């Protein structure tokens, strides 16, 4: 999915519902998706181990508490971290 400008929440909805065993997803540079996409991914893709979201500054990890596993959120680099760049 990386760098796909036409990926929308509707696209992510179809993926999240249709691919519940998804283990890795890269939504980096997909600027048309919103917080709702992460909610759908978190609820439906319970096997997800890797979620890449480079340059998605509008995504605040604190919004996803209770949806995305806490150990994953704690391991995510935050904006301003060297790893987040």
Buried (B, 14 or more C-beta within 10 A) or exposed (E): BEEBEEBBBEBBBEBBEEBEEBEEBBBBBBBBBEBEBBBBBBEBBEEBEEBEBBBBEEBEBEBBEEBBBEEBBEEBEEEEEEEEE
